[in-house]
Every structure is written in structure tokens, then in C-alpha cells.
Amino acid sequence: MLSTPEQAALVPFAGSPTITVDGEDLFPSDGGTSDLACRIYYTPDGLAGLPTVDQLIEAIERHER
């Protein structure tokens, strides 16, 4: 868990929540920030503060390959 901008600057971080497995962002983007800011995800229903469960499952499966 990141609590300061200094911590965020040391890791790949694109806003909160950034969901990682083995240190890899499951939803990589060109955006990076050291601000403790909110992250927006593109979902089938539009922009949201979290990916859908199906998107999470797909991202984890991609990561495992």
C-alpha cells in the first residue's frame, strides 16, 4: 500500500487503485503519476473507479500465460 507521493514515485503507479501481480500492473497504461490520485478504468458500461470482475479475471489469466 502506498501512502506518500515519494512511495508512488518509486513504483509503476497510475492512480489508485493500481492492481498488480508480482509487481506488474494488470491494466498497464501510458499514464504514470506520483500523485495519490484516483484511477479510471474503461469498462463495458463506461468509465469506472474499478475494473469489472470479468476484466480482473481476464487480466489475471493473461498475466499467468
MIRO-365760 format. One record per residue: residue in three letters; x, y, z of N, C-alpha, C, O, CB in turn. Coordinates in pm, whole numbers, plus 50000, padded with zeros to 5 digits. Each point is the difference from the previous one (the first is absolute). Glycine has a CB too. Layout:
BEGIN
ALAXYZXYZXYZXYZXYZ/...
//
This chain:
BEGIN
MET500844988350000499165011750000500895012450000500965001050077497194986550045/LEU501535021849791500745012549992499325010550086498785001249998502024993249770/SER499995013050307499415010650083500565013849972499475009950050500184973050121/THR501415017949749500595013149973500335001249851500194989949932500755011150304/PRO499145011349712500435001949862501414994549975500304995349890498255025050098/GLU502294980250113501374994949985499984984949974500774995049917500095023250235/GLN498284974549918499874985649976499464997449860500474991049931499155005250315/ALA499405011649713499394998149867501015002549889499934993749895497865013250199/ALA503145002149928501015003149898500994988649979500684999649898499095024450162/LEU500314966850034500974989049992499484987749928500774990849972500185017750237/VAL497764991049760499414988249938499115004249884499605011649991500474975950229/PRO499625003149689499035003449895498655002750064499414991150062501834994849768/PHE498265026350156498775003950066499215009249909500525010149951500564987550276/ALA497674998849750499165008149911498745004750072498975002249937501914985149866/GLY499215014350326498855004150079499454988450079500404988549981499065028949850/SER499644985750258499474989950090498564996449962499185008949978502324999750206/PRO498204978749809500884988850029500784995549878499464999049890498954993950286/THR502875004449843500824993349901500094985650045500494997250110500855023949829/ILE498204969849979499934985950036501204992949938500144999649877497325001050137/THR503394993750071501224993749952500064985350044499434996150101501745026149906/VAL499564970049912500354986350035501484998849971500465003249891497214987350056/ASP503085004950151501464998949988500625013249957500975000249924498784975650018/GLY499695035350106500525013349969499625005449864500435010949963501414983550184/GLU497364998149776499615004249866498565005050003499104993450052502494990049844/ASP498195028450047498665005949990499164991349907500384997949885500535025650157/LEU497954971450007499144991649917499295007949892499474994249905500234990950290/PHE500275028049817499355008749902500995011049961499785011750032497884983450063/PRO503425001149836501045010049968499455011249913499114998149917502624984050100/SER498825029750005499615011749922501225008749980501064997650058496575001650032/ASP502225010849827501095009549980500085010050114500995007150016498754990449737/GLY499195002950328499965009650109500794995250120499954988350036497835019249885/GLY502935001450138500724997350122499975012650084500015011149948501484971849940/THR498465015350241499935011750087500624996750135500044988450040497895019649842/SER502535002150185500404998350139498965006450092500134999750122502315000149812/ASP496515005950003498905005550079499144988550053499784990149930500225031349933/LEU499534980050258499094990050055498605003549952499185005450073502304990750132/ALA498285000749668498785003949931499174987749965500494988750005500675031749904/CYS497604981950057499114989249958500354995749858500505007949920497675000950230/ARG501564978649822500224994449868498654996749938499074996050069503194994750000/ILE497655011149801498784997049927500264987849911501034999149934498245025450070/TYR499784966449996500084988049916498905000649893498895004750027502074981750166/TYR499365008849687499024998849893499314986650015500654989649997500725025249846/THR497324985450173499224987750015498944999649890499775010049933500634989550318/PRO498964989149730498934999249899498865009950026499285003849907501304972250062/ASP499275028250156498935009550034500495014450005499265008950043499654972950084/GLY502325020749832500565013550003501125001050103500504989950048497285019449882/LEU502605002850102501095002450094499564996350141498855002350038502055016049816/ALA500034975950223499684995950137501245000850086501125000849949497064984149968/GLY501625015050212501115000550095500684986650021501054999350064497785019150046/LEU500584971049836500574986550009499704992449871498995002749935500754997250317/PRO501124990549711499634991349889498904990550045499774998250120502585003449783/THR496984992350001498984990250035500674987050045501194998049978497195012449856/VAL500854980950228500524986950042500504992449877501064993850005497345005650192/ASP500845001049694500434993149878501325005649947500864992449955496745003149990/GLN502575017650060501265006049956501154995650090501104997549952497645022349958/LEU501024979350220501044995450092500394985649970501194996749997497935018950178/ILE499904975949804500294985949968500824999049873501004992849996496875000150117/GLU501735014349783500744999949873501435005150019500934994249944496935009349933/ALA502325007150199501345005650022500884990250076501184998549967497855024550033/ILE500424970350099500784990150075500374988249912501124995150005497745011750206/GLU500214988749708500294989049908501085003949900500884991849970496775000050056/ARG502315020449922501065004849908501355000250071501024996349942497305017549933/HIS501674990450248501255000850077500614986250021501224998649999497935022050115/GLU500024969449906500484986550029500614993149878500744990350015497525008150161/ARG501435006649704500524993449878501455002649978500574995149902497225006850001/
//
